[in-house]
Amino acid sequence: MKYIYPVVFTHAEEGGYLISFPDFPHIHTDGESLADAFSMAEDALNLWLWHAEEKSKEIPVPTKPRDLAIADDDILALIKADTAEYRKHNDTQAVKKTLSIPRWLDTLAKESNVNFSNVLQNALMNELNVSEGHPK
């Protein structure tokens, strides 16, 4: 799923930025520079949303930026999250699958040194219209 949420960057006294999400009061992170802060915000938001999707938790509707009041020296921005893309990069643990094929096909494949895992992954990506773990 793809999402866009507002985020607030606050200058930290010790340098860098503190990051908070008006729609997610429990997500807090920080960044040493504004570029780092954007990256950290995107990562934190993706991680929270991924977890919420996995646990079927309710995901809040994004607050409209015009409805937010922030301090004069804070920075209000929008952060995008793509949990499908995030999973592809972070949920790479191999999962064992049991399948059945005719014995003659198994024999032929073994004689040809076929990598069954590779063939299945390629076939699934083709069937699901994805390539190298990314949407086509």
C-alpha positions, 0 to 999 in steps of 0.5 A: 500500500502507498500512503502519504502523511504529514511529519513535523521536523523540530530543530533539536538543541543539540543539533539535528532534527526531532521527528514527530508524526501528528497522526502517530503519537508513538512514532518518534525518531531523529536525524542529524541533518534534514536529509537524514531526518527525511530518510529516518521519517520515511523508515519509521513510518514504513515500519509502523505501517508495515506492522499495522498491516501485518496485525490488521490494526486500524491505520489512521486517515492522514491529517490535512497539513492545513489543519495542523498548527506547528511552531514557527521554527518547525518544518511541516512536510509530507512523507510517503510510505510504500509498504509493499516496496518496504517489505521487498527490501526488508522482509527477505527471510526465505520461507520453505514451501512444499510442492508436488510435481510429477516424478518424470519432471523432477528427474529431468530437472535434477539431471539438468541441474535445475535450481528449483527455488530459482525457478519457483521464484521466477515463475511467481514473479511472472505470475504476480507481474513483478520483477526482481522484487519490484512491481513492473 
